[in-house]
Amino acid sequence: MTRIRAIGDWLEQRLGLGAPLLEAATHAVPRTTASWWYVFGSGSLVLFVIQIVTGICLATVYVPAADQAWVSLEQLNYEIPLGWFLRAVHGWGSNFMVAMVVVHMIQVFLFGAYKYPRELTWMIGVLLLAMTLGMAFTGQVLRFDQDAYWGLGIGAAIAGRVPLVGPQVVHAMLGGPVIGAETLTRFFALHVFVIPGLLLGFVSLHVLLVLKLGVNEWPMPGRLVRRETYLREYHEEVQRDGVPFFPDAAKRDMVFAGLLILAVVGCAAVLGPFGPSGEPDPTIIDTVPKPDFFFLWIYAVLALLPAYMETPLLLTAPLVGGLLLLTLPFLSGTGEKSWARRPFSVVVVILVLLTVGSLTYLGTFSPWSPVMDAWTSLPTPERYLRGRSPLELRGAVLLQNKQCRNCHSLGGEGGMRGPALDDVATRLTEDQLIRQVLQGGGEMPAYGKALTPPQVTALVAFLRTLHPTSEPGARDSAAAP
């Protein structure tokens, strides 16, 4: 103990951190904040630390390469001692962290802690929620199994619909026009360096603001927030009835943190890690991909909504929701804090939870495509085969055998995930059809490695016949007539 104390004194003489840390630990807070309702923020921080520690350990084994990522996870699961447990702690810690950040945001909203003078604290919290979801999404992609592949495809399809810059965003996300070798490298950098670095910076700023502005007091009904008097009233309450954060308030945070750690470890030990499931194969369309639990509600929206509503919703809902959350302190920055006198806020929280909960439940069994057995049960309509050349008929057979109608309808029958093929030749030229088949685009996978050049020629030849009799097929405007 003497040596440890001597080392501590040596460090303190050079760093001088003891006094600031002691002041932060013992700063006075309102007595009413020494409550179990105020433990969710510290719980989120503890879960973030778990993610950092386990993520560093996993990064020493994981190989961010398209041909090695799945194999390295299998090695962690079955060859490296306790590798499966490390993956399980990291995976369940991610689930708990997303849930805890959401619960913390709801508690802050209901307690009116976003009001003056804590506007910036709330705005940084919104950004932390977005980055937490970004960590969860990039982590799912790094599993690079069948679910991760299609989840990334859906994410790229959503990004590709952004006006003006959609293709550039997709190219930056994937490292090219399709999911390839550079994709995992980029997501590994995002998941391990970029997003955690931003999280560390914003968490530090968030904690600093909490120390500077104080912990939000218990919202008493009838006690209004007024810009002219709030700070004076808050400091008077702290001086009159304040308690040191440590140990009075911190003891509940420590107990809750211990319970969270036990819950994460227990789930990891009993339920095990997430995946990986089958190796990613873009040619397997007859699959039922599912995102991780916290993205199931988005999956349900995309699976259940009519196709014509997807793009408007995807382009407006995130933007409107994010702006509402960020501008909330400026729209309602003063007045009543207590949820008992803010019934509209309580109703909003209940409606959002019911909506997301219902969609999450529906997402557990919502179909990926309305018709997934089209290649065996739906024959190509005869009228599309009359008068076709042998090459075009071979293309019709390929259209059937390659399960294209799982996602595309023909003659009013087939999948609805992609556009109907009845008039595809009026929308795309021959060169554009070849590129779409080889490289994919939107939610369509690339078939460049699954088809030989003669097969591509035959398939495109048949697709070029799919246009109304009165309307010629599309052609390149720069080509000679």
N, C-alpha and C positions, 0 to 999 in steps of 0.2 A: 504493500500500500504506500510505503514511503517513496519507493521508486516511481510508482504511478503518479503520486502527487508531485514529485519533482519534475517528471516529464510534462505534466499538465501546467505547472508553473512556468516551465521553459517555453512552452508553446504560447501561453497567455502573454508573456512578456513581449513576444514577437508579433503575435497576431492581434491581441487585444479583443478577442471575440467574447470573452466571458461576460463582460458587463452588458453588451447589447443582447446576448442570448438570455441572460438572467432577466433583463428588463422585459423582453418579449414574453418570456414564460410566466412572469408574475404580474403582467399588466392587468389593471383592474377592468372588470366587466360587470354589467348589471347582474345582480343576484338572480334575476328571473331567467337568465340565459344558462344557468347551471341546470340544464334540463335535458332529458333524453331526446327532445325534439331538435336539439342543436348538434347532434353527433354525426349527421350525414356528410357534412363537408370533410371532416377529419377522416371518416370512413372511406370516402373516395380517394383521399390522399394516400391512405395505407394501401389500398388496392392498386393504385398507380405504382407505388414502390414495389409491390409484389410483381407487377408486370415487367418493370425494369430489370429486376434481379433474375427472374426466370427467363426473360427474353435474351439477356446477355448470355446465359448458359446455353440456350437453344441455338443462338447464333454461332457458337463454336462448332456445331455439328451440321447445321442446315446448309444445303448447297443451293443457292438461288439460280439454278439452271433448269431449263425446261425438261431436260432428260435426266436430271439428278434429284430434283426437289422431292418428287414422290418417293423415290428410293431412300433418300436420307430420312424422311419421316418414318418409313417402314423400319429402318435401322433403329431409330429412336424407340419405336414401339416394341420391337422384338429382340434386338441384339444388345443395345447399350443398357447396362444395369440401371433401373429406375428411370430410364428415358421416357417411358410411357407416363410415369407419374409426373415428371417435369412438364411434359406436354399437357397433361390433364390440369395441373395447377395453373398453367398459363392460359389455357382455354377457358376454364371455369372462372378464373380471375377476370378475364375479359368480360364475360357475361355479368358477373357481379358488379364490375366497375360501371358498365353502361347503365345497369339498373340503379346503382347508387347515385350516379350523377343525375339521372332523371328524377329520382326521389328528392334529392337535394334541391333541384330546380323547382319542383312543385312546392316544397316546404318554403323556400324563399319567396315564391310567388304568393302563396296563401298568407304568409306572415308580413307581406308588404315590405320586405327587405330590399326591394329594388328602388324604393322611393328615395327622395333627397335625404342625405347627400351621397347615397351609395349607387348612383346611376352607372358609373364606370365599373364598379364591382360586378353589377349584374351583366353588363355588356360583355365583360371578359368571361363571365360564367357561360354565357351563350356560346361564345367562341370555343370554350373548353368542351362544351357538349358536342359541338360540331366536330372538333378534333378527336374526341373520344370515339365517335361513330366512324370517323375516318380510320382510326387505328383498328377498329373492329373489322371494317371492310377489307383493308389491306392485309390484315392477318388471315382472313378467310381465303383471300386470293393466294397467299403463300402456301396454303395446303396443296394447291394445284392438283386437286382431284377432279372428278367429273362435275361435282357441284360447284367447285371454285371456278372451273373453266366457264361454265354457263353463267354463273353469277357475274364474272368479269365481262362476258359478252353482253349481258343485260346492262351492266354499268356503262360499257362503251356505247351501247345503243342509246341510252339516255343522254350521255354527253354529246353524242353525235347530232342530237336534235336541237342543240343550242343554235340560234340563228347566227349567221355570219362566221362564227369561229368554231362551230361544231367539229368539222373535219380536222382542224388544227389541234383541238383539244384531244380528240381521239388519237391522233398521231403522237402527240406528246405523252398520252397515257400509256399507249401500247408499244411505243418505240417503232411504229410503222403502221401500215394499214390493217394488219391482222395481228392476232395474238401469236407472238413468236418468241425467239430466244431473248430479245431485249426486254420483253414485258416483265418477266420475273425480276430481273435486275433492277428495274425502275421501282417496282413495288417493294422490293427488299429495301432499297434506299429510303423510300417514303416511310416504311413501317419501322425501320431500325434507327434512322438518323433524323429525317426531316420532321415528321410529326412528333416524335418524342422530344426533340429539341424545342419545338414550338410549345409543346405542353409544359416542359420544364420552365421556360421563360414566362408563360402566361400564368402558371400556377404560382410562381414566385411573386409576380406582380399582384395576383389575386390575394395572396396571403399578406403582402405588404399593405394593400389597401384595407384589409380587415384590421390589421394592427393600427393603422393610422386613423381610420374612421370609427373603430370600435365595432363590437359585435352588436347586431340589431337587438334591441330590447324586446321583451315580450309584448306583442301587440294588444294593448288594452283597449277595449271598446270605448269610443268617445274621445280617445287621445289622438288629436289630429296632428299631422305633420305640417308645420308652417316654416317656410324658408327663413323667416325673420327670427324665429325663437327656438327652432329644433335643437341646434347644436348646444345652445346654453342650457336648455332643459335636459338634454342627454348627459352633459358633463355634471350637472347638479345631481342627477340621479346616481351616476357612478360614484361621485364623492360621498353622497349620503348613504347609499346602500350597495356599494360595489364590493366585489370579492376578487381575490387574485385568480387569474385563469388557472394557474397551477398552484395547489392541487384541487381547488374547489370545483372548477368546471371541467378540468382535464381528466379527472378520474373516470367520469362517464365515457369520455372519448376513448380512454384506454381500455375500459371493459368492452365497449362496442367493437373496437378494433380487434381485440382478442377473439370475440365471437365471430367476427367476419373471417378471420384467418382460419379458425376451426371449421367454419362452414365451407370455405373454399377447399381446404385440405380434405374434409370429409367427402365432398362431392367428387373430388379428383380420385380419391382412393376407391370409392364405391362405384361410381359411374364411368370412370376412365376418361381417356382423351377423345377429342372430336376427330374422327377420320384418321387418315385419309380413306375415302371410299375408292372406287375404281379409278384406274389411271385415266387421265383426260384423253378423250378421243373425239375430235370434232366431227367425225363421220357418223357417230352414234347419236341419232336424233331421237330414237325411241327410248327416252329416258325421262326420269321424273326428278329434275334438279330442285333442290331446296336450299335457300340461303340460311344463314344462322338465325337463331330465334328472333333477335331484335330487328331483323329486316323482313320477317315473314309478312308483316302487314303491307309493305310496299309490293312484295311479290303477289299478294292477294289482289291488290288494286290493279296491277298490270294483267293478271290472269283473268279477272272477272269483268273489267271494263270493256266496252266496245272499242275496237281498234281506233276509231276516229276520235275518241276522247282522250287517248293516251297522251299524245303530244301536247295538246293545250294544258292538260293537267300537270304534266311533268315540267313544263316550262313556267307555269305560273305559281303552283302551290309552294314549292320550296322558296321561291323568291318572296312571295307574299308572307309566308310564315316566318322566314328569317327577318324580314323588315319589321314585322309586328313585334317580334321578340326584342330586337335591338332598340326599337323606338319606344317600347313600353314605358320606361322611366320618364320619358318626355311627354307621353300622352297622359300619364297618371302619376305624376311625380310627387304630389302632395295629397293631403286629405287623410281619410281613414285608412288604418293599417289592418285592423282586426278583420279576419274572415267572417266573423259573426255579423258584421255590418257591411259586408261586400258580397251579397248573394250572387251577383252576376259572375264574379270571379270563381266562386265555388261551382256554379253551374257549368262554366267553361271547362274547368278541370275535369268534372265528372263526364261531360260529353266527350272530351278528347280521350280520356281513359277508356270509356265504353267503345268508342269508335276504333281506336287502335287495338284494344283487346279483342273485339269482334273480328276485325280483319286478320289479326294474328291467328285466331282460331280457324278462320276460313282458309288461311294460308297453309295450314297443315294438311289439307286435302284438296285444295283447288287444283284443277288440271293445268298442266303446262301447255297443252294444246288440246282443243276440243276433240280432234280425231287423231289418235296416235296409232291406229292400225290401218290407216288408209291404204298402204301399199299392198295389203293382202285382201281387203274387203271391198275396195272401191276400184273397179276397173275403169280404164280410160274410156270416156264416152266415144261411141263408134263414129260420130260425126267428125271427130278430130283426127280420125285415121283414114278416112276415104281420100283416095287420090294421092296419098303420100308416097314418096320415093322410098326405096329400101333403106337409105341412110336416115331419112326422117323417121321411119318406123323403128329403126334401131334406137333412135333417140327417145321415142315414146316408151320403149321397153326400159331404157335406163331411168327415165323419169319415174317409172313405177318401182323398179327394183332398188333404187337409191333412196326411196322413202321421201321423195320431194313433197308428196301430197300429205305428209304428216303436218306440214306447215302451210301449204298452198292449196287452195281449192281450184278445181277445174270443172266447168259445167255446173257450178253451184254446190259441189260436193268436195269435201276434204277439209284440211285444217284451216284455221282462220288466223294463225299467228303471223303469217306473211301475206303479202298482197295476192289477189287472185291472178291466175296465169292466163285467163281467157283472152286478154288483150295485151299480154306482156310485150309482144312484138311492136306495139304502137308506142310503148314507153321507152324502150331501150333499143339501141342499134345493135348490130352484130358484135362489134367490138366491146360495147358496154355489157352485153350478155356474157361474153367470154370472161371479161374481167370480174363480173359478179360471181360467176361460177368458180373461178380460180381463187379469188382473194376474199370472197364474201363481202359483207358490209351490213351495217345495222345489226340486227339480231341473227343474220344468216352466217353460218360458219363457212370457212374456206374449204373448198374441195380440191384444191390444187394437187394435194398429195394422194387423194382418194380416187382420182380419175386419170386415165391415160389420155394423151392428146387425141387419139381417134375417138375416144368416148366423149370428150368435150366437144369435138366437132359434130358428132352425131346428135348430142343433146341440144346444142345451140341450133342446129339445123331444124330440129323439131320445134323448138321454142319460137323460131322465126316464122313458123306457120300459124302461130296463135294470134290472130288478129281478125276483126270482122271483115267479111267479104267486101264491104263497101269502103273500107278504110285501109290504105296501104300500110306496110310496116314502116317503122321509123328508120331514117337513114341519116348519115353524117352530113350536116349542112355544108361542110367544107369540101365534100367530095363532088365530083362531076355528076350531073344527073344522068 
